[in-house]
Amino acid sequence: PNTMSRTPANILDRPLGGRGSRNSSTTDQSVSQSAFAYLYSELVQYHQTRVSSISDLERRLESSGYGIGLRMLELLTYRARESKRETRLMNILQFVSAQVWKSLFGKPADSLERSIDHADEFMIVDYEPLTSTYISVPSDLGQLSVDAFLSGIIAGVLDGAGFHARVTAHSVALEEGEYNASGTGTSGSSSNHHSSESNNLPPRKEKAVFLVKFAAEVLQRDGNMDR
């Protein structure tokens, strides 16, 4: 057969070349990981020269991701041919942590958790976020979270779906045995991580936690549906 006539996959259908999406059989189906790392590094440096504080830089990164989140919602909704809008809070969070994450990175987020102390707060956890895997934060910007770009994407998806929320990115130290470079957590279950070790990078000591705090009206609306 003439392989030259095969229609190439649309680039919008390809995840970024992160963990779980790059191996010998799928490399040609994912966007180059090194290309993304280079472009994202340039984006961070571009904004860094135009701000006077770490918080301003994080806000700029969030804003850069926000528009992508809005468009990801449109794209995934169009692909699914969904005619009705999601109305439940947990369902939209599961959509973000599963479908949006998989579309972007080739794998769902590692976990979705509800805060024990605050009923209005939820956490999306990623042990190896692509946005901070190849970025070295200088000592004078030690508190900077370069994963703020992803929190912007999450906020864009949620706002576009009618779930206004404040989303912030945090680096949280890994507990002993919580996760290792082979992609196995405390439960012993294996995941599809493309680990830092296989990329000749030092093992990560922190995970990214995206804290989602919903607006009061969103929580009230969701609570009314349970009555």
Disulfide bonds with the S-S distance in Angstrom:
none
